[in-house]
Amino acid sequence: MMEHPWWIVGGILALAVGTYLIRLMGVVLGNRLGLGESSRQLLNDAATILLVTVAVSAAFQQDGHFSGAARVAGVVAGLLLALARQSIIVVVITAAAVTAILRYFGIH
């Protein structure tokens, strides 16, 4: 099915190395940069917004097309439980279960 699976492995490794380098730079440079409290809060909010944007994009699109109502319903169920401060395992299992049940009944 895949002709070049090493591209996927290479991409995963590159992302992992990049992630750890960014984290290392945060530790190394974190104390050297004199950021005020408002700047720190802005960076924290920007990171949160970036993660939410990626999650919403993944929830609504797959291969450039709408992913279907079942996935969106699963994400919404997980979001509601996360907002209710449930544990991550409860959130993930419930979201997957909602998606699976809807797909079982023919809602894609």
Secondary structure as GFF3:
##gff-version 3
##sequence-region A 1 108
A	DSSP	alpha_helix	5	30	.	.	.	ID=ss1
A	DSSP	alpha_helix	37	60	.	.	.	ID=ss2
A	DSSP	beta_strand	61	62	.	.	.	ID=ss3
A	DSSP	beta_strand	65	66	.	.	.	ID=ss4
A	DSSP	alpha_helix	69	83	.	.	.	ID=ss5
A	DSSP	alpha_helix	88	104	.	.	.	ID=ss6
###
